[in-house]
């Protein structure tokens, strides 16, 4: 039997057995009390993970569907200031261009957000701000709390993509002033891809746009979720909901603070390994943002080709990510999100160290030992 590959990506991530098994049962009626209880469990746990008491809904669609739902329902025909310092910030900007009057507030990938330019846009009348909290394309975490403060100051709606931070890092949507927050199922929650959860504040509901998209009409989700049993307005991906519920119960059992601490420890181990090898993290952090705790981006040393290194690691049964767009060939990325622990991190570090040395790079120290010290 073919051996399963270990996905050490910034999503999708390995799914625990009980999450996979939850999808194997016979179909159930999505208008039944049984499905309603499944949905209610997901919402209950996700609210605690989002740090919100706001309405929360689960959409059958990827994280990008959640991003589009946020913009289409609350940004249509409005001035939108889109903070961009990576690929997914760019995606929110491109979505916003389709619905509103979008203004890109751009920085180089992996560099600090231009908050001065953001404030300028807000002073000029921007009504919505979009932000990617954890930008996996560059391995960084952006200052959501500071962005929320600026949005509140100018009475703008704050839309936050928390797709790769919610469930793996501290997120306090309500206290940060996030009006619409989004998570994807296949990231830190360690569920299968194909679901997005979206939370919506009362302030956002007051500014709901006219003529929302049909399938992504969040008012329709609110109406269906408010009944007994809880429902979705359209046929949901029932097996994925069953798996998400199991993943959420695992989050609850572990405790969100413990889960966040584990994610930090795993990322710290990867960063320690990179330091031992003598490799630079990407980007250079200068205090305006932080390194991500769910993915680590590492710059390639001269002479090591991306395709060759990742191919060696793949043959060992482990998949890591390369760079995207203009960062292709310049960085590689190791995910540390989901339900993984020390065995997966150490296996990945060992395989990466082997690949580096096989391709002629002389590591300065033992990355496995350095990672082990963090994990131990």
Secondary structure, 3 states (H helix, E strand, C coil): CCCCCEEECCCCECCCHHHHHHCCCCCCCCCCHHHHHHHHHHHHHHHHHHCCCCEEEEEECCHHHHHHHHHHHHCCCCEEEEEECCHHHHHHHHHHHHHCEEEEEECCCCCCCCHHHHHHHHHCCCCEEEEECEECCCCEECCHHHHHHHHHHCCCEEEEECCCCECCECCCHHHHCCCEEEEECCCCCCCCCCEEEEEECHHHHHCCCCCCCCCCCHHHHHHHHCCCCCCCCCCCCHHHHHHHHHHHHHHHHHCHHHHHHHHHHHHHHHHHHHHHHCCCECCCCCCCCEECCCEEEEECCCCCCHHHHHHHHHHCCEECEECCHHHCCCEEEEECCCCCCHHHHHHHHHHHHHHHHHCCCCCCCCHHHHHHHHHC
